[in-house]
Amino acid sequence: MTDQKRAVRDGYDQLASEYDARRSDDPDFLDEFRARLPAGGRVLDAGCGAGRPVAETVAREYDLVGLDLSREQVGMARERVPDGRFVQGDMTGLPYADESFDGIVAYHSVIHVPTEDHPTTVREFSRVLRPGGHLLMTIGASEWEGRNDDWLDTGVEMRWSVPGPEESESMLEDAEFEVVWRRVVDDELGGETCFVLARKSTGANST
Ligand SMILES: C[S@@+](CC[C@H](N)C(=O)[O-])C[C@H]1O[C@@H](n2cnc3c(N)ncnc32)[C@H](O)[C@@H]1O
């Protein structure tokens, strides 16, 4: 495991409760994502954190699987969302079969993955998603790489690797995704962030 992944995992183990308390609302893009899912479909929440807002919302209608690097986050998600199934794991190597999900959400999580692992992560999302399935993901509004040794005033270190939006889109396209839309929004924990909705190609000429 790289230093960055270890720092992120250990960091969230230590500050999971503080992050949960400070977690602000995102614009509601989940409705648009859910409208594109088949009834009762299987959805992966990649970097699910403590299960809010994605897992708890999606699990009401769909088969929800959450995965997170941090054991503490997974524990909180299990308590919050008893209908979901949660595992501790690394999204750069997903423990799931090819084309086994109808949709994937990755809110504010891929931005912690080391730069060199971003293309692998997006390819993993494509591998486990069925053709025509959708990915709703937070990407960076601008390129940035860094760390904060006192994140959220907890004295805990956190690290991020954020490619620019054009680079993220290019990685998605290389992994057989078509970008449906990209939207920049304010991030209450600092600056701006960006969401992208992408659809895995079916190999046919369809939208
Ligand atoms: C900022 S939190 C976001 C949690 C939740 N998705 C939300 O929207 O509040 C980022 C989460 O991504 C997880 N994470 C970071 N890198 C990961 C990786 N390589 N594999 C799985 N989870 C990861 C962290 O442990 C953390 O729980």
The ligand as an SDF file (V2000), in Angstrom:
LIG
                    3D

 27 29  0  0  0  0  0  0  0  0999 V2000
  -14.4650   12.5220    1.6380 C   0  0  0  0  0  0  0  0  0  0  0  0
  -14.9440   10.8660    2.0680 S   0  0  0  0  0  0  0  0  0  0  0  0
  -16.4660   10.7200    1.1600 C   0  0  0  0  0  0  0  0  0  0  0  0
  -17.3910    9.7050    1.7640 C   0  0  0  0  0  0  0  0  0  0  0  0
  -18.7810    9.6710    1.1240 C   0  0  0  0  0  0  0  0  0  0  0  0
  -18.7160    9.1550   -0.2380 N   0  0  0  0  0  0  0  0  0  0  0  0
  -19.3960   11.0340    1.1250 C   0  0  0  0  0  0  0  0  0  0  0  0
  -19.8130   11.5040    0.0610 O   0  0  0  0  0  0  0  0  0  0  0  0
  -19.4750   11.6520    2.1810 O   0  0  0  0  0  0  0  0  0  0  0  0
  -13.8370    9.8920    1.0840 C   0  0  0  0  0  0  0  0  0  0  0  0
  -13.9420    8.4010    1.3490 C   0  0  0  0  0  0  0  0  0  0  0  0
  -13.2310    7.7110    0.3130 O   0  0  0  0  0  0  0  0  0  0  0  0
  -12.5760    6.6220    0.9050 C   0  0  0  0  0  0  0  0  0  0  0  0
  -11.4620    6.2040    0.0390 N   0  0  0  0  0  0  0  0  0  0  0  0
  -10.3710    6.9200   -0.3000 C   0  0  0  0  0  0  0  0  0  0  0  0
   -9.5610    6.1960   -1.0910 N   0  0  0  0  0  0  0  0  0  0  0  0
  -10.1610    4.9860   -1.2700 C   0  0  0  0  0  0  0  0  0  0  0  0
   -9.8240    3.8060   -1.9900 C   0  0  0  0  0  0  0  0  0  0  0  0
   -8.6740    3.6990   -2.6740 N   0  0  0  0  0  0  0  0  0  0  0  0
  -10.6930    2.7630   -1.9550 N   0  0  0  0  0  0  0  0  0  0  0  0
  -11.8480    2.8380   -1.2460 C   0  0  0  0  0  0  0  0  0  0  0  0
  -12.2120    3.9390   -0.5340 N   0  0  0  0  0  0  0  0  0  0  0  0
  -11.3880    4.9990   -0.5450 C   0  0  0  0  0  0  0  0  0  0  0  0
  -12.1230    7.1540    2.2460 C   0  0  0  0  0  0  0  0  0  0  0  0
  -11.7880    6.1260    3.1680 O   0  0  0  0  0  0  0  0  0  0  0  0
  -13.3130    7.9900    2.6690 C   0  0  0  0  0  0  0  0  0  0  0  0
  -14.2300    7.2710    3.4440 O   0  0  0  0  0  0  0  0  0  0  0  0
  1  2  1  0
  2  3  1  0
  2 10  1  0
  3  4  1  0
  4  5  1  0
  5  6  1  0
  5  7  1  0
  7  8  2  0
  7  9  1  0
 10 11  1  0
 11 12  1  0
 11 26  1  0
 12 13  1  0
 13 14  1  0
 13 24  1  0
 14 15  1  0
 14 23  1  0
 15 16  2  0
 16 17  1  0
 17 18  1  0
 17 23  2  0
 18 19  1  0
 18 20  2  0
 20 21  1  0
 21 22  2  0
 22 23  1  0
 24 25  1  0
 24 26  1  0
 26 27  1  0
M  CHG  2   2   1   9  -1
M  END
$$$$
